[in-house]
Amino acid sequence: MIVCCCNAIRETEVRDAARTGACTVGQVYARKGCKVKCGSCLPFARAIIAEELDAIAANPAKVAA
């Protein structure tokens, strides 16, 4: 699923970035070499990042493996 139409960023890319240390939307976009443009993606991107960070907090051993 596309999260950001302006930059063609997919949900999987946001999740992967969050799993590898990105904690903010800005950090995710920086890893993709772009910036937020219109901002309509922000709520969805933040929710995805929060889900991934919660999953990491709930099961840190899985992330470390």
N, C-alpha and C positions, 0 to 999 in steps of 0.2 A: 504494500500500500504506500502511496506517496504521502509524505508528511508535508513537505514543502514544495509547492508547485514552482515557485520562483527559482529555486536552486536544484530542483529534481532530486531531493533527498528522500530516500525510502525509509520506512519504519525500521527495517532490518539494520540500516546504517546507523540510525539513532541508537538502537538497542546495542549494537556492537560498540559504539563509541562510549556509551554509558558503562558497559561491562568492562571496558579497558581504561576507566578512570575519568571520563568526562562527567562533570557534575552539573553543568549548566548548559543551556541552549547555546550560548556563545562559544563554549568549549567544543561542543559537538560541531558547530558550523566551522569553527577555526580548523578543526581536523579535516574538514572537507574542502578547506581553502576558500570559503565564502563567508558572507555575512547575511543576517536576516534582512529581508527587503520589506515586504508589505506587513509582516507580522501576524498574518492570519494563522500561521502554523504554530505560534508560540504555545497556546494552551495544550494542543495535542502533543507537541514535542516535550513539554514539561511533564506531562502525565506519563509519557513513555519512560523518560529518564527516572522519574520517581518510582515507577514500577520496577525498573531494573535495580535501582539502588536499594529498594525494599527487599528484593529477592536476594541481593548480595548480603544484606544485613541479616536476613533470616537464615542463610546458609553459607557462611563464609568459607567453610571447608570445601565446598563444591567449587568455588571460585579459585581457591588456591591450588586445586588439583590440576 
